[in-house]
Amino acid sequence: MFNVRVYGLLIHNNQILIVKEPIKNNQVIKFPGGGLEFGEGTIDGLKREFKEELGVDITGITHFYTTDFFVQSFLNPEHQVISIYYLVQANTEELNFSNAEGLTFSWVPLETLSPSLFPLPIDKHVVQLLTTSRSN
């Protein structure tokens, strides 16, 4: 069984938006986004997640990375996770960090962004790719 997840990489003023979310009694740091609902495409799902979690419409959606290695879901060991990351833009003045219960959003300066901040292997890989792409 596959579990498809979509995430937005929102960069503003040399900072990237991250979220701390309670998952299985742990506070997991990740990028904003989540799972697709039945019948959704990846971009529609990402737009919905940003609207639900941050109360904002996203634009300038550009594919950044899709998982290209096996990742077993830590929520259900019978599922394989496929994560799709997009670079996104939003009017940061409209962001509502208190919109979603239990989620804590914050900005991390790109120069201090490190894979060690993230517990999930896909996010660690994406941070490495972001770091490499920004230094070129």
Summary of the structure (lengths in Angstrom):
residues: 136
radius of gyration: 14.1
end to end distance: 37.2
largest distance: 40.8
contacts: 382
relative contact order: 0.26
helix: 27%
strand: 40%
